[in-house]
Structures are given as structure tokens and as C-alpha cells.
Amino acid sequence: MQQTIKPAKLISVMILSLLLMFSSYSQTNKFGISINSLSTNFNYGTANAGLNPYKKNYRGVQAGFSYQAGITPMFSIVPEIYFAIKGGALKENNPLTGAKSTLRITSLELPLLARLHINKLYLNAGPYAGYNVGGLLKTAASGTSSETTTKVSFGNSGADFKRWDFGFQAGVGYNFTMKQSTLTLDVRYGYGLANISNDVVRYNRMLNISVQVSKAGVRNSRQKRG
């Protein structure tokens, strides 16, 4: 008499087979180093929409490390840690500072990204947390070439800034395979969700086009050697 396989048992066998397959072959684990420039600015919120015509991008810098942990053939988790110099500029005669000004913030940031791989192409998305270490505000004197530089303070008073930032990052990348390493071109957008100042609404916005060099890693494998 032929035995009938129950659907629940069949599903369990299928799930177990998938887990075994994923554990025997996954994306390469690799460690990467990157130093690159950023294009950053602030979103001042709807209450300060009058500042939008005066906004200018600030060219910042980012340097740090990343680690790609392969989970499956198409999926990996990528924690990163880096220092970033971000900010924003306002043209002359703006409603906030009057004179031309540039605000620069130095922060330590930790993104945690989910990465979907499609051959050498991949998609990134995930949250980030940041801690603002310091900052400078440069204000140009009207009609002259001189500037006044003020160190940013952090605290709870009206003119202070906030230490913590958080938000979301998403983008796309492509891996170029070389003999001893991998060259990665990564394009990413950062969307800050935390207001980092007390007196005026400021949300971080970032466009990051980076080139990263990764050392050839170890592919997770449990297959027997031939």
C-alpha cells in the first residue's frame, strides 16, 4: 500500500533542504576599506521652507570599514563603521544667518545594511545610527572676504546641537573582480530621521558615491573537497 506524504511533512522537508543548501553555499565574507567624498545638505522642514532657495551642497568626507557577512547565495548582512564630515551651506541674504554660512558636523556612524546580490550587482538598504562628535559654523562677513568660525556646542539650550542622529540608507553597487581583491562602486542615499539641532529643524541628507577595495574573502562552504 502506497504511503501518502502529509503536506506539513513535505513543507518541513523542503525548508530543511533549503537551510542545508544555504548553509553549504553563501556569499563571500569580505572586509573592506573606503575613503571617499560625500555630497551633503540639510532638510530644514516645512516650517523653514524659505531657506530652500538659499541651500548649497557641502562636499564632505567619509572614511571607515565594512564587513560583508554572507548568509545565502543572494543575501548578506553588511555592518559598517566610519567617520563622516557632513554639513550644509546657505547663500548670502538667507533668512537664518543673513550672511553666507557653512555648517560642518563630524560624526561617527554605524549603518547595518541588508544586501541583495544579483550576480555582480547588489542592492543595499538598512538603518544607521550616528553620534555627532563636533562641528564648526563658518559665517562670512557681508561684503568682505573674512569669515567668523564658531565651534558648535552640544546640549539642551536653544543654540545647541544634539549628539545623536539616526536614519535610513539605501542604494546600489557593483563588484569588479580583480586578482587579489574586489573593487566596488557603491552609490547610496542617506535620509536622516532625527532633528540634530534645537533652534532650527535640521535633518541630514547625504549622497555617497564611493569606491571600496575589499580583500578577497572566504566563501562559506561545507562541501567536501574532491
C-alpha positions as CSV (number, residue, x, y, z in Angstrom):
1,M,0.0,0.0,0.0
2,Q,1.5,3.4,-1.1
3,Q,2.2,5.8,1.8
4,T,0.8,9.4,1.4
5,I,3.2,12.2,2.4
6,K,1.4,14.7,4.5
7,P,1.7,18.4,3.3
8,A,3.1,19.5,6.7
9,K,5.8,16.9,6.5
10,L,6.6,17.8,2.9
11,I,6.9,21.5,3.8
12,S,9.2,20.7,6.7
13,V,11.5,18.6,4.3
14,M,11.6,21.5,1.8
15,I,12.5,24.0,4.5
16,L,15.2,21.8,5.8
17,S,16.6,21.2,2.3
18,L,16.7,25.0,1.7
19,L,18.5,25.6,5.0
20,L,21.1,22.9,4.2
21,M,21.6,24.4,0.7
22,F,22.1,27.9,2.2
23,S,24.5,26.7,4.8
24,S,26.6,24.9,2.2
25,Y,27.0,27.9,-0.2
26,S,26.7,31.6,0.5
27,Q,28.1,34.9,-0.5
28,T,31.8,35.6,0.2
29,N,32.7,37.1,3.6
30,K,34.9,40.1,3.0
31,F,36.4,43.1,4.8
32,G,36.5,46.4,3.0
33,I,38.2,49.8,3.5
34,S,36.8,53.0,1.9
35,I,37.8,56.7,1.8
36,N,35.5,58.9,-0.3
37,S,33.8,62.2,-0.7
38,L,30.1,63.0,0.1
39,S,27.6,65.4,-1.1
40,T,25.5,66.5,1.9
41,N,22.9,69.0,2.9
42,F,20.2,69.7,5.5
43,N,16.4,69.4,5.2
44,Y,15.0,72.3,7.3
45,G,11.4,71.1,7.4
46,T,8.2,72.7,6.1
47,A,8.3,75.5,8.8
48,N,11.6,76.8,7.2
49,A,10.7,76.3,3.6
50,G,12.0,79.9,2.9
51,L,15.6,78.6,3.3
52,N,15.3,76.2,0.4
53,P,16.3,78.7,-2.4
54,Y,19.5,79.5,-0.4
55,K,20.7,76.0,0.2
56,K,24.0,74.7,-1.2
57,N,25.5,71.3,-1.0
58,Y,28.5,70.7,1.2
59,R,31.3,68.4,0.0
60,G,32.2,66.2,2.9
61,V,34.5,63.2,3.5
62,Q,33.9,59.6,4.8
63,A,36.4,57.0,5.9
64,G,35.9,53.7,7.5
65,F,35.5,49.9,7.3
66,S,32.8,47.4,6.3
67,Y,32.3,43.7,6.6
68,Q,30.1,41.6,4.3
69,A,28.8,38.5,6.1
70,G,27.4,36.0,3.6
71,I,24.2,34.4,4.6
72,T,22.8,32.8,1.4
73,P,23.9,32.9,-2.3
74,M,21.7,36.1,-2.8
75,F,21.8,37.7,0.6
76,S,24.3,39.1,3.0
77,I,24.4,41.4,6.1
78,V,26.9,44.4,6.0
79,P,27.8,46.3,9.2
80,E,29.9,49.4,8.7
81,I,31.7,51.9,10.9
82,Y,33.1,55.2,9.7
83,F,33.9,58.8,10.5
84,A,31.9,61.3,8.3
85,I,32.2,65.0,7.9
86,K,28.8,66.3,6.7
87,G,27.0,69.6,6.7
88,G,25.3,72.2,4.6
89,A,25.7,75.7,3.3
90,L,23.5,78.8,2.9
91,K,23.9,81.6,0.4
92,E,24.0,85.2,1.3
93,N,20.9,87.0,2.5
94,N,19.3,83.8,3.7
95,P,16.6,84.2,6.4
96,L,18.6,82.2,9.1
97,T,22.1,83.7,9.2
98,G,21.8,86.6,6.8
99,A,25.4,86.2,5.6
100,K,26.8,83.3,3.7
101,S,27.4,80.4,6.1
102,T,28.6,76.8,6.2
103,L,27.9,74.3,9.0
104,R,30.2,71.3,9.3
105,I,29.4,68.3,11.5
106,T,31.8,65.5,12.3
107,S,30.2,62.2,13.3
108,L,30.8,58.5,14.0
109,E,28.2,56.5,12.0
110,L,27.2,52.8,12.1
111,P,25.0,51.6,9.3
112,L,23.6,48.0,9.3
113,L,22.6,47.0,5.7
114,A,20.8,44.1,4.2
115,R,22.4,43.3,0.8
116,L,20.6,41.5,-2.1
117,H,23.0,40.1,-4.7
118,I,22.2,39.7,-8.4
119,N,25.4,38.4,-9.9
120,K,27.9,41.2,-9.5
121,L,25.2,43.8,-8.9
122,Y,23.7,44.3,-5.4
123,L,21.1,46.4,-3.7
124,N,21.6,47.9,-0.2
125,A,19.1,49.0,2.4
126,G,19.1,49.5,6.2
127,P,19.2,51.8,9.2
128,Y,22.1,53.8,10.6
129,A,22.9,55.4,13.9
130,G,25.3,58.3,14.3
131,Y,27.0,60.2,17.1
132,N,28.0,63.8,16.5
133,V,31.5,64.3,17.8
134,G,32.0,68.0,16.9
135,G,31.3,70.8,14.5
136,L,32.1,74.3,13.2
137,L,29.9,77.1,11.8
138,K,31.7,79.5,9.4
139,T,29.9,82.8,8.7
140,A,31.2,85.2,6.1
141,A,31.0,88.9,6.9
142,S,28.7,90.7,4.4
143,G,30.6,92.5,1.6
144,T,34.1,91.2,2.7
145,S,36.2,88.0,2.3
146,S,36.7,87.5,6.1
147,E,35.0,84.7,8.0
148,T,34.0,84.1,11.6
149,T,34.4,80.5,12.8
150,T,32.3,79.3,15.8
151,K,32.7,75.9,17.5
152,V,29.4,74.0,17.7
153,S,28.1,73.3,21.2
154,F,26.0,70.3,22.2
155,G,23.3,70.3,24.9
156,N,19.7,71.3,25.6
157,S,19.8,75.1,25.1
158,G,18.3,76.8,22.1
159,A,21.6,77.3,20.2
160,D,23.0,73.8,21.0
161,F,23.1,70.8,18.7
162,K,22.2,67.2,19.5
163,R,24.6,64.3,19.7
164,W,22.6,61.5,18.3
165,D,21.4,61.0,14.8
166,F,19.7,58.1,13.1
167,G,18.1,57.4,9.7
168,F,18.0,55.1,6.7
169,Q,20.3,54.4,3.9
170,A,19.6,52.7,0.5
171,G,21.4,52.3,-2.8
172,V,23.1,50.1,-5.4
173,G,26.6,48.8,-6.0
174,Y,28.6,46.8,-8.5
175,N,31.6,44.5,-7.8
176,F,34.6,44.5,-10.2
177,T,36.7,41.3,-9.6
178,M,40.5,41.7,-9.6
179,K,43.2,39.1,-9.0
180,Q,43.8,39.6,-5.3
181,S,40.8,41.8,-4.3
182,T,37.4,43.3,-5.3
183,L,36.8,46.8,-6.4
184,T,33.3,48.0,-5.5
185,L,31.4,51.0,-6.8
186,D,28.7,52.0,-4.4
187,V,26.0,54.7,-4.8
188,R,24.0,55.4,-1.7
189,Y,21.5,57.9,-0.4
190,G,21.2,58.7,3.3
191,Y,17.9,60.0,4.8
192,G,18.2,61.4,8.3
193,L,15.2,61.0,10.6
194,A,16.5,62.9,13.6
195,N,16.5,66.7,14.1
196,I,20.1,67.4,15.1
197,S,19.6,70.9,16.4
198,N,17.3,72.7,18.9
199,D,16.7,76.1,17.4
200,V,16.1,75.2,13.7
201,V,15.0,71.9,12.2
202,R,17.9,70.2,10.5
203,Y,17.7,66.7,9.1
204,N,20.8,65.2,7.4
205,R,20.7,64.3,3.7
206,M,23.6,62.5,2.0
207,L,24.5,61.3,-1.4
208,N,27.5,59.0,-1.3
209,I,29.4,57.7,-4.4
210,S,32.2,55.6,-3.1
211,V,34.9,53.3,-4.4
212,Q,35.8,50.5,-2.0
213,V,38.6,47.9,-2.0
214,S,37.9,44.6,-0.4
215,K,40.4,41.9,0.4
216,A,39.4,38.5,-1.2
217,G,37.4,36.7,1.5
218,V,36.4,33.2,2.4
219,R,33.3,31.7,0.9
220,N,31.1,29.8,3.4
221,S,31.2,26.2,2.2
222,R,30.6,22.8,3.8
223,Q,31.1,20.9,0.6
224,K,33.7,18.0,0.7
225,R,36.9,18.5,-1.1
226,G,37.3,16.4,-4.2
